[in-house]
Structures are given as C-alpha cells and as structure tokens.
Amino acid sequence: MSSTSTPTDSVFDVVIVGAGLSGIGAARHLQKHSPQLRFAVLESRQCMGGTWDLFRYPGIRSDSDMHTLGYNFKPWVERKAIADGGSILRYIQGTAAETGIDAHIRYDQRVQAAHWSAREALWTLEIAHPNGGASSTLKTRFLYLCSGYYSYAQGYSPTFAQEDSFTGPVVHPQFWPKDLDYRGKKVVVIGSGATAVTLVPEMAKQAALVTMLQRSPGYVIDRPGEDRLALELDQHLPSGLAYGLTRWKNVLLGMLFFRLARKRPAMVRRYIMNMTAKELGPGTDMRHFTPAYAPWDQRLCAVPDGDLFHSLRAGKAQVVTDHIDHFTPDGIALASGGHLPADVIVKATGLQLEVLGGIRFTLDGQPFAVPQALAYKGMMLAGLPNAFMAFGYTNASWTLKADLTADWVCRTLNHMQRHNFRSVTPQAPSQVRAEPFMALQSGYVQRAQHLLPRQGDRNPWRVHQNYLADLLAIRFGRLHDGALQFQ
C-alpha cells in the first residue's frame, strides 16, 4: 500500500462511497488514524449529508439521541438531544469543513459497478454522472461502502385502488414538494412508523386536521427532547468529557431497555402501554396504540416531549386503524365502510432498501452475489476482498457501529501497510449456518430479505445488535483470527 501517490495518480488507496453521516465520519477516521493514505469520497448527489439533506418533510428529525448518533470524535453541543434534520446536516457539514474533508468529496458520481482484479489487487469502479457527462472509471486499492441501506431514487410507495381518482396532491415524504400548502386543510398520513409520527404533530400545527391512518399500531414512546444530565454536565465539565459520559449513559440505558424487552416482553409491553395511556388521557381508545407484536420486534417510535400526544389531546390530530379499500376524489374509503375526507394525502409507507448502494460486483470477471455472502462482524462480506461496509444498529444509533467499523478499518489498513499485505478477504468455513442479516419484522426489512447478505450462527459471522459485544470483538479482537485471509 504505497503512500507515494501524487494528486494526478489515478489509483487511490481508499475510495469511500457516500458523503452522508457514515461517509464523512469514515473520512475523518482515515485522516486521523491513517493519514498516510490517499482517499476520495464519491457522492452521487450534488451535496453532502445523505439522509439529512435528502429528506425535507416537515419536522424531519433523528429518532436516536444525538449523543450516540453523533461521532465519537466530535461532541454534540446543541441543547436538543432529539435533533431536527437541519441541525444534524449542519453538524455533518461542520465536521467536513473544519477538517478539510470537503476538499476530498467528488459530487455527481454514482458507483454503478466495482470490478476486482486479483493480479493487480485493485478495484476498478464504473462511475455514472447523474447530472450529465460521460461515464468514467476510477481505481482504488480499497473500497469503503458508506451508502446507507435504502434507495435515494425511490421510496416504498404501494399503489392503492383508484388512486388516480383523488383530486388533491399525493406525496411521499422522501420527495416532499417545496410548494405544498396544507394550511387549514384535512391531511391523511398513511403509515405508523417514525416518519408518520414525526409528520403528524408538525403538520397539525397548520392543518385543520391530520389523520394518521395505520393498518396496525406500533409502539410510541415519549422521550425528552433535551437530555437534562447532558446539559448539567456541559456546565461543569469539558465538552469532550461531558459528551463521552452522556454517550455512555445513553448506550447503557438503551442496551438495558432492549435486553429487558427481549427477556421480559410482557412486562415492557405493560410499561409502554401504561405510559401511553397516561399521555393520551382518559377516554382514549387504546386499540390504536396496542401492537400485536412484542417490543423491539420492530423499531420503537420516539416522540420528543410527547408532541404527537399533545396534538391528539388538542384535537388537531387523530389516529384511525383500518385498511384502505380505495381512494375517492375527496379522500379514502376504508375497508370497514367508513370514509376519511382529505385535501392532501401523504404516503409515509416506508423505504425501499438498497444494499451497498446497488453496486454490481465482479471478481476477476465473475459476478459476486451479495445475498449469498456471510457478513464478517457486520463490516465485510465473505469472499469479497478489500471491501468494507458501514452498517449500523437497528436497536441503537447507527453511528455507534459506524465509528467502531471506521476504527477497525484504519487498524486493518495500517496493519496491512506495516506487513506489506495487498489484500484482505474474509473466508467462512462451510459449517457456518446462514441466518437472516436483520431480525426485525418491519415491513421494509421483510421486503428486502432477498437482497441482504446473511449472518452466521457463530462468531465472527454473527451480526451483533450489542455495542459492548462489538466493542470487545472489533476494537480489541485479533486481526489474525483465522477468518481474515491476508495476501
């Protein structure tokens, strides 16, 4: 791994795909821990920020606290722990600007295919330019995939019967129109996930009535928008120390709650139901907030400072649990025979998963099938050389795992340079049994199981949803563990 490449050299040491939260974080780790390596960040859009630039719907915010969604190297200093999308975008942009990462980003470059040559120990990337221009190629020794897990080009948007008959606008949150006017109007939001519970209270501030139409209820939990302990620590301790203590407090509390939910689901279910009933007040029909599944079979929806509950109590919003029979010119006809009048319909129906940026991989001319590959510690794929991936947690903040992965990538690259290794490839023994990569029952996961890689039934092929387990296995685990093959 030579560090003598010049700026005109066409071969990079590392190419990071994606300039979102993970990609900017990965670049900063490379800068800090592997400064001898020449890297580039390829971004398919014309701006950085990923999710936090793409989504522009009203109220867009994190569903994790920023003390764990933030980077381990850059304290979150704003008051709001459950932050709005604009604040998170500024945090990402500030990280890139203050460290010079922005100079390494190449915009309007979508990686369509990656071809590995074992003889050269190089990846050749086929790059399209969505905003015009001929396709191009680029060579790199290592590929670092930080492109998230869903398609930016399309959301999940099921077609309903007679949808074209509706005379008002039908929008998807992923493609929110700048000029959408819903002031004083009746709005129906189809869905019950994180996007829906964010949209409903925010739109209710201006709309006449917002109805959240759900097929089945999900768990909704009130969380404080500000972390009181974090604010107190900030007043008395250096920002880095205060941030670290708050981060660990939130990590441990989150792990404890998740473990309790898996071990004692009935008890946790009662706790959530009682808390929800108290928030909603007497007379509420709790069937709209009583899921048929156990806590953490799907992600829980956090509502900061109970904003959704406030809108429901004020009569500015309502929840209806029913199935859609068909659209009408002025609303939605329900399977139960009822009708919901609407001037605007929002299809908060979810994401369309896209694995590893939808890149096609070949190894010496032979196609590589991602869905058939086992994940090594959730960071590489068996049989895929010199390729790392950032894939976060489903039960905690994405960045916790992304930071661990970035630290490990740098440690691995530095080790390879010291020992003059050209490639590293995880190899899984034949006796490892394949299991689903993600255990969530959420619709967006189930729809994409055929696209996702697999995990194994033993370490290091398990994909842990446990930060402490990963901290031990990734940060302190041996590189020469018998699974990684260095050449």
C-alpha positions in Angstrom: 0.0 0.0 0.0 2.1 2.8 -1.3 1.6 6.3 0.2 3.6 8.0 -2.6 0.6 8.6 -4.9 0.5 12.1 -6.4 -2.7 14.1 -6.9 -2.6 13.2 -10.6 -2.3 9.4 -9.9 -5.4 7.6 -10.9 -5.1 5.0 -8.1 -6.4 5.8 -4.7 -5.6 3.9 -1.5 -9.3 4.2 -0.3 -12.5 5.3 -2.0 -15.4 6.0 0.3 -18.8 5.7 -1.3 -21.3 8.2 0.2 -20.9 11.6 1.8 -23.5 11.2 4.5 -23.1 10.7 8.2 -21.2 7.5 7.8 -19.0 8.6 4.9 -17.9 11.9 6.5 -17.2 10.0 9.7 -15.2 7.4 7.9 -13.1 10.0 6.1 -12.3 11.7 9.4 -11.1 8.4 10.9 -8.9 7.9 7.9 -7.5 11.4 8.3 -6.8 10.9 12.0 -5.6 7.3 12.1 -4.2 6.5 8.6 -3.0 9.9 7.4 -0.5 8.3 5.0 -3.4 7.0 2.8 -4.8 8.9 -0.1 -8.6 8.8 -0.2 -11.6 10.2 -2.1 -15.3 10.4 -1.2 -17.7 9.7 -4.1 -21.2 11.2 -3.7 -23.9 10.5 -6.2 -25.8 13.7 -5.4 -24.6 17.3 -5.6 -24.4 17.9 -1.8 -23.2 16.1 1.3 -25.4 15.0 4.2 -27.1 11.9 2.9 -30.4 11.3 4.7 -30.2 14.6 6.4 -30.0 16.6 3.2 -32.4 14.3 1.1 -35.4 14.4 3.5 -37.1 17.8 3.6 -40.5 16.9 5.0 -41.9 18.9 7.9 -40.4 18.1 11.3 -37.7 15.8 10.0 -35.6 14.8 13.0 -33.5 12.0 14.4 -35.2 9.1 16.2 -32.0 8.5 18.2 -30.3 10.8 20.7 -27.5 12.9 19.2 -25.1 11.9 22.0 -25.0 8.4 20.4 -25.9 9.4 16.8 -23.1 11.9 16.8 -19.5 11.0 16.1 -17.3 9.7 18.9 -14.7 12.3 18.0 -17.0 15.4 17.8 -19.2 16.4 20.7 -22.8 17.3 20.1 -23.1 20.7 21.8 -26.6 21.8 20.9 -29.4 21.7 23.5 -31.7 19.4 21.7 -30.8 15.7 22.1 -33.5 14.6 19.7 -32.4 17.0 16.9 -34.1 18.4 13.8 -32.7 17.4 10.4 -31.2 20.9 9.7 -29.1 20.8 12.9 -27.8 17.3 12.0 -26.9 18.4 8.5 -25.0 21.4 9.9 -23.2 19.0 12.2 -22.1 16.9 9.3 -21.1 19.9 7.1 -19.2 21.4 10.0 -17.2 18.2 10.5 -16.3 18.1 6.8 -15.4 21.8 6.7 -13.3 22.1 9.8 -11.2 19.0 8.9 -10.8 19.7 5.2 -12.8 16.6 4.2 -15.0 18.6 1.9 -12.0 19.0 -0.5 -11.9 15.2 -0.9 -15.5 14.9 -2.0 -16.4 14.3 -5.6 -20.0 15.0 -6.3 -22.3 13.7 -9.0 -20.5 10.4 -9.1 -22.6 7.3 -8.6 -20.7 4.0 -8.5 -22.6 1.5 -10.6 -20.1 -1.4 -10.7 -16.9 -2.5 -9.0 -14.6 -5.0 -10.6 -11.8 -6.7 -8.7 -8.5 -7.8 -10.2 -6.6 -10.2 -8.1 -3.5 -9.8 -10.2 -3.4 -6.0 -9.6 -5.1 -6.2 -6.2 -7.2 -3.3 -7.3 -10.8 -2.3 -7.7 -11.9 -0.6 -10.9 -15.1 1.4 -10.4 -17.6 2.2 -13.1 -19.0 5.7 -12.3 -22.0 7.4 -13.8 -22.7 11.1 -13.6 -26.4 11.6 -12.9 -26.4 15.2 -13.9 -24.8 14.7 -17.3 -21.4 13.7 -18.7 -19.9 10.5 -20.0 -19.3 7.7 -17.6 -15.8 7.3 -16.1 -13.7 4.8 -14.2 -11.5 5.1 -11.1 -9.1 2.6 -9.5 -8.6 2.1 -5.8 -6.9 -0.5 -3.5 -9.8 -0.5 -1.0 -13.5 0.2 -1.2 -15.3 1.6 1.8 -19.1 1.5 1.3 -20.9 4.1 3.4 -24.0 4.4 1.2 -26.6 3.6 3.8 -29.3 1.0 3.4 -32.1 2.5 1.3 -32.6 3.8 -2.2 -32.4 7.6 -2.7 -34.1 7.2 -6.1 -37.4 5.7 -4.8 -39.3 5.1 -1.6 -41.7 2.3 -0.9 -44.9 3.5 -2.4 -47.6 0.9 -2.8 -50.4 1.7 -5.3 -53.9 1.8 -3.9 -57.1 1.1 -5.8 -58.4 4.1 -7.7 -55.5 6.3 -6.5 -55.7 8.4 -9.6 -59.3 9.4 -8.8 -58.1 11.6 -5.8 -58.2 15.2 -6.8 -55.7 16.6 -4.3 -51.9 16.1 -4.1 -50.5 12.7 -3.1 -46.9 13.0 -1.8 -44.2 10.7 -0.4 -42.0 12.2 2.4 -38.8 11.2 0.6 -39.8 13.6 -2.2 -41.5 16.4 -0.4 -42.7 19.3 -2.7 -41.3 22.7 -1.7 -44.6 24.4 -2.5 -47.0 22.0 -0.8 -49.7 24.1 1.0 -51.6 22.2 3.7 -52.6 25.2 5.8 -56.2 24.8 7.0 -56.7 21.6 5.1 -57.5 18.0 6.0 -54.5 15.7 5.7 -54.3 11.9 5.9 -50.9 10.4 6.6 -50.8 6.8 5.7 -48.4 4.9 7.9 -47.4 4.4 11.6 -43.6 4.4 11.6 -41.1 7.0 12.6 -41.8 9.3 9.6 -45.6 9.3 10.2 -45.3 10.1 14.0 -42.9 12.9 13.0 -45.1 14.3 10.3 -48.4 14.3 12.2 -47.7 16.7 15.0 -45.7 19.0 12.8 -48.4 19.3 10.1 -51.1 19.6 12.8 -49.7 23.0 13.7 -51.1 24.4 10.4 -53.6 21.9 9.1 -57.2 21.8 10.0 -57.0 18.1 11.0 -54.3 15.4 10.5 -55.3 11.8 10.5 -52.7 9.0 10.9 -54.2 6.1 9.1 -52.5 2.8 10.1 -53.1 -0.8 9.2 -51.8 -1.8 12.7 -50.4 0.0 15.7 -46.8 0.4 16.7 -45.1 1.3 19.9 -44.8 5.0 20.6 -42.7 6.3 23.4 -42.3 9.7 24.8 -38.7 10.9 25.2 -37.4 14.2 26.4 -36.2 16.5 23.6 -33.4 17.6 25.9 -31.1 15.5 28.0 -31.0 17.1 31.4 -27.9 15.3 32.6 -26.0 16.3 29.4 -26.9 19.9 29.9 -25.8 19.8 33.6 -22.5 18.0 32.7 -21.8 20.6 30.0 -21.9 23.4 32.6 -19.3 21.7 34.8 -17.1 19.6 32.6 -15.1 20.0 29.4 -17.3 19.3 26.4 -15.5 16.2 25.4 -15.7 14.6 28.8 -19.4 15.6 29.2 -20.2 14.2 25.8 -18.4 10.9 26.5 -20.2 10.4 29.8 -23.6 11.2 28.3 -22.9 8.9 25.4 -22.1 6.0 27.6 -25.1 6.7 29.8 -27.4 6.5 26.8 -25.6 3.5 25.4 -26.0 1.5 28.6 -29.6 2.6 29.2 -30.6 1.7 25.6 -28.9 -1.7 25.9 -30.6 -2.3 29.3 -34.1 -1.5 27.9 -33.5 -3.6 24.8 -32.3 -6.6 26.8 -35.3 -6.2 29.2 -37.7 -6.1 26.2 -36.3 -9.3 24.9 -36.2 -11.1 28.2 -39.4 -9.8 29.7 -41.5 -8.6 26.8 -44.8 -8.7 28.7 -43.5 -6.5 31.4 -42.1 -4.0 29.0 -45.2 -4.0 27.0 -47.3 -3.2 30.0 -44.9 -0.4 30.9 -45.2 1.2 27.4 -49.0 0.8 27.3 -49.4 2.4 30.7 -47.1 5.3 29.8 -49.0 5.8 26.5 -52.4 5.7 28.2 -51.3 8.3 30.7 -50.0 10.6 27.9 -53.3 10.3 25.9 -55.6 10.8 28.9 -58.9 9.2 29.8 -61.4 8.1 27.1 -58.7 7.2 24.5 -59.3 4.0 22.5 -56.1 2.2 23.3 -56.5 -0.3 20.5 -54.9 2.3 18.2 -51.7 2.1 20.3 -51.6 -1.6 21.2 -49.4 -3.5 18.8 -49.9 -7.2 18.1 -46.1 -7.9 18.3 -43.6 -7.7 21.2 -41.5 -4.6 21.9 -38.4 -4.5 19.6 -39.8 -7.0 17.1 -39.9 -3.7 15.2 -38.2 -0.4 15.9 -39.9 1.7 18.6 -41.1 5.2 17.6 -39.8 8.0 19.9 -41.8 11.2 20.1 -39.8 14.1 21.7 -41.6 15.8 24.6 -44.8 13.9 23.7 -45.5 16.1 20.7 -47.8 13.5 19.0 -49.8 13.0 22.2 -50.2 16.8 22.5 -51.7 17.0 19.0 -54.1 14.2 19.7 -55.3 15.6 23.0 -55.8 19.0 21.4 -58.0 17.5 18.7 -55.6 18.6 15.9 -54.8 15.0 15.0 -56.4 11.6 15.2 -55.4 8.0 14.7 -57.5 5.6 12.7 -56.7 1.9 12.5 -58.2 0.4 9.3 -57.3 -0.9 5.8 -57.7 1.1 2.7 -60.3 -0.1 0.2 -59.8 2.6 -2.4 -59.1 6.3 -3.0 -62.0 8.6 -3.8 -62.0 12.1 -5.3 -62.1 13.7 -1.9 -60.4 11.1 0.4 -60.0 7.5 1.3 -62.7 4.8 1.5 -61.9 2.3 4.3 -62.4 -1.4 4.3 -64.7 -1.1 7.3 -67.1 1.0 5.2 -66.0 4.4 6.6 -64.6 7.3 4.7 -61.8 9.7 5.6 -62.1 13.1 3.9 -58.8 14.6 2.7 -57.4 17.5 0.8 -53.8 16.1 0.9 -52.6 12.5 1.3 -49.1 11.6 2.5 -47.9 8.1 1.8 -45.5 7.6 4.7 -45.3 4.0 3.7 -41.6 3.4 4.2 -38.2 3.0 2.5 -37.0 0.9 -0.4 -33.9 -1.0 0.8 -30.9 -0.9 -1.4 -27.8 -2.9 -0.3 -24.3 -1.4 -0.7 -25.5 1.4 -3.0 -26.9 -1.1 -5.5 -23.3 -1.7 -6.8 -22.7 -4.7 -9.1 -19.6 -6.6 -8.0 -17.3 -8.9 -10.1 -14.2 -10.8 -9.0 -11.9 -11.4 -11.9 -14.8 -11.2 -14.3 -17.2 -13.4 -12.2 -20.3 -11.9 -10.6 -20.3 -11.7 -6.9 -23.7 -12.4 -5.2 -24.1 -10.2 -2.2 -27.3 -12.0 -0.9 -25.4 -15.3 -0.7 -22.4 -13.9 1.3 -21.9 -14.1 5.0 -21.1 -10.8 6.8 -17.9 -10.7 8.8 -18.7 -8.9 12.1 -21.1 -6.8 10.0 -18.2 -5.0 8.4 -17.1 -7.1 5.4 -18.5 -9.9 3.3 -17.0 -13.4 3.0 -15.2 -13.7 -0.4 -15.2 -10.0 -1.2 -11.6 -8.7 -0.9 -10.6 -5.2 0.2 -14.2 -4.0 0.7 -15.5 -2.6 3.9 -19.1 -1.6 4.7 -20.6 0.7 7.3 -23.8 -0.8 8.6 -25.3 0.5 11.9 -27.5 -0.9 14.6 -31.3 -1.4 14.3 -31.8 -1.1 18.1 -29.4 1.8 18.7 -27.8 4.7 16.9 -26.3 3.9 13.5 -23.1 5.9 14.2 -22.1 3.7 17.2 -21.4 0.8 14.9 -20.1 3.1 12.1 -17.5 4.6 14.4 -16.4 1.1 15.6 -16.1 0.0 11.9 -14.1 3.0 10.9 -11.6 2.5 13.8 -11.2 -1.1 12.8 -10.8 -0.3 9.1 -7.9 2.1 9.9 -6.3 -0.5 12.2 -6.6 -3.1 9.5 -5.2 -0.8 6.8 -2.2 0.2 9.0 -1.5 -3.4 9.8 -1.5 -4.3 6.1 0.9 -1.5 5.3 3.3 -2.5 8.0 3.4 -6.1 6.8 3.1 -5.3 3.0 -0.1 -7.1 2.5 -2.0 -6.3 -0.7 -5.4 -7.8 0.1 -7.7 -9.0 2.9 -10.7 -11.3 2.4 -12.9 -12.9 5.0 -13.4 -16.6 4.4 -16.2 -18.5 6.1 -15.9 -22.2 6.9 -18.5 -24.5 5.3 -20.0 -25.5 8.7 -21.3 -22.0 9.4 -25.1 -22.0 9.1 -26.6 -18.9 7.4 -29.3 -16.8 9.1 -31.1 -13.6 8.2 -28.9 -10.5 8.4 -31.5 -8.5 10.3 -34.0 -10.0 12.7 -36.6 -7.1 12.6 -40.1 -7.9 11.5 -40.5 -4.4 10.0 -42.0 -4.4 6.5 -39.0 -2.7 4.9 -36.7 -5.4 6.2 -39.0 -8.3 5.2 -39.5 -6.9 1.7 -35.7 -6.9 1.2 -34.5 -10.1 2.8 -33.7 -11.5 -0.7 -31.3 -8.5 -1.2 -29.5 -8.6 2.1 -26.4 -10.6 2.9 -26.6 -13.2 5.6 -25.1 -13.6 9.0 -23.8 -16.8 10.5 -24.7 -18.8 13.6 -21.4 -18.2 15.4 -18.7 -15.6 15.7 -17.2 -13.8 13.9 -20.1 -14.2 11.5 -22.7 -13.0 13.9 -24.1 -9.5 13.4 -24.5 -8.4 17.0 -27.0 -5.7 17.9 -25.0 -5.1 21.0 -22.5 -2.2 21.3 -20.5 -3.7 24.1 -20.1 -7.1 22.4 -19.0 -5.3 19.2 -16.6 -3.1 21.2 -14.8 -6.1 22.6 -14.9 -8.1 19.3 -14.0 -5.2 16.9 -11.8 -2.8 18.9 -9.9 -5.4 20.9 -10.3 -8.5 18.7 -7.3 -10.0 16.9 -7.0 -9.3 13.2 -5.4 -12.7 12.5 -8.4 -14.6 13.8 -8.5 -17.4 11.2 -11.4 -15.8 9.3 -9.5 -12.9 7.7 -7.1 -14.1 4.9 -4.3 -11.6 4.2 -2.3 -11.9 1.0 
